[in-house]
């Protein structure tokens, strides 16, 4: 699944970095705004909020589709005291 970034003012790399940083580290939008400003990108915290709301579900869905399937069956050995 390809996520469309058409119509955005910022490059997709900037948007993805901001969304991943917010989701991964759980910082506030204002903190992400300051972090982005330190990297030379002036973006408002309300714009960051819109990006997270719009793109984080799409990123999660895309990651889930690309995830390898786990083994459907597994066994756990019981300790000797439970046998």
VEXDONU-233002 format. One record per residue: residue in one letter; x, z, y of N, C-alpha, C, O, CB in turn. Coordinates in steps of 0.1 Angstrom, whole numbers, plus 5000, padded with zeros to 4 digits. Glycine has a CB too. Example, Ala and Ser with C-alpha at 12.3 -4.5 7.8 and 13.67 -1.06 7.14 Angstrom:
A513250784943512350784955513250784967514250854967511350904955/S512850714978513750714989512950795000513450805011514150574994/
END
This chain:
X500850004988500050005000500950005012501850085014499050125000/X500649915021501449905033500649965045499449935047501749755037/X501250055052500650125063500850045075501950005079501250275065/X499750015082499849925094500150015107499450115110498549855096/X501149975114501550035127501249945138501849955149502950075126/X500449845136500149745147499349815158498549895156499349625142/X499749775170499049835182499649965187499050025196497549855179/X500750005181501350135185502450105195503049995195501950215173/X502650195204503650175215505050205210506050155215503350275227/X505150285199506450335194506750255181505850215174506450485192/X508050245178508350185165507950275153507850395155509950155164/X507750215142507250285130508250395126507750495121506950195119/X509550375128510450475124510350605132510450715127511850415126/X509950585145509750705153508550785149508550905148509650665168/X507450705146506250775142506450845128506050955127505050665140/X507050775119507250835106508150955107507951055100507950735096/X509250955115510151065117509351185122509451295117511251035126/X508551165132507751275138506751335128506651455127507051225151/X506051245121505051295112505651375100505251475097504151175106/X506751315095507451385084508051515088507951615081508651295078/X508551525100509151645106508051755107508251865104509851625119/X506951715113505851805115505351855101505151975099504651745122/X505051765092504551805079505551885071505151985064504051685071/X506751845071507851905062508152045067508352135059509051825062/X508352065080508852195085507752285091508052395094509952165095/X506552235093505452315097505652375111505252485114505252435088/X506352295120506552345134505352295142504552215138507852285139/X505252345154504152305163504352165169505452115169503952415174/X503252115174503351975180504351985192505051895195501951925184/X504252095200505152105211506552115207507452065214504752235220/X506852185196508252185191508752045187509852005190508352285179/X507851975180508251835176508451745189509351665189507151775167/X507551775199507751705212509151725218509751635223506651745222/X509551855218510951885223512051825214513051775219511152035223/X511851825201512851765192512951615194514051565195512451795177/X511851555196511851405199512451375212513251285214510351345198/X512251465222512851445235514351465235515051385242512251555245/X514851555226516251565224516851445219518051415221516551685215/X516051365211516551235205516251115214516451005210515951225192/X515851145226515651035236514250965235514050865241516650935234/X513251035228511950975227510951065234510751185230511550955212/X510351015245509351095252507951065247507450955249509451065268/X507451165240506151145234505351285236505951385235506151115219/X504051275240503251385242502851455229502651385219502051355251/X502651585230502151655218500851615213500551625201502151805221/X499951565222498651525218498751385210497951365201497651505230/X499751305214499951185207500551215193500151145183500951095214/X501351315192501851365179500751405170500651375158502851475180/X499751475176498551525168497751405163497351405151497651605177/X497551305171496851185166497651115155497051065146496651085178/X498951105156499751045146499651115133499451055122501251035150/X499651245133499651325121498251315115498151295102499851475124/X497151315123495851295117495651155111495051145101494751325128/X496251055118496050915113496950885102496450825092496250825125/X498250915102499150865093499550955081499950905070500450835100/X499351085082499751175071498951155058499451155048499651315075/X497551125059496851095047497250965041497250955029495351095050/X497550865049498050735044499350745037499650685027498050635055/X500250825043501550845037501450925024502150885014502550925047/X500651025023500451095011499851005000500251014988499451215013/X498850925004498250834994499250734989499350704977497050765000/X500050684998501150584994502150654984502550594975501850525006/X502550774988503450844979502850874966503550874955503950974986/X501650914965500950944953500850814944501050834931499550994955/X500650704949500650574942501950544936502050484925500050464950/X503050574943504350544938504950644929506050624924505250524950/X504350754927504850864919504750834904503650774900504050994922/X505750864897505750834882504750934876504551044880507150854876/X504150884865503250974858503951074850505051044844502350884848/X503451194849504051294841503651284826502651214824503651444846/X504351344818504051344803502651404802502451514808505151414794/X501851344794500451394793500351524784499351594785499551294788/X501351544776501251654766502551734766503651664766500851614752/X502551864766503751944766503452074758502352114758504351964780/X504452134753504352254745505252364752506252334757504752234730/X504852484751505652594755505852684743504952724736504952674767/X507152714741507552804731507152954734507352994745509052804727/X506553014725506153154727507353244724508153214715504953194718/X507553354731508653444728508453504715507253514710508753564739/X509453554708509353614695508453734695507853754684510753654690/X508353804705507553924705506053894705505253974701507854004718/X505653774708504253734708503853664695502653634693503953634719/X504753634686504453564673503853654663503553614652505553494668/
END
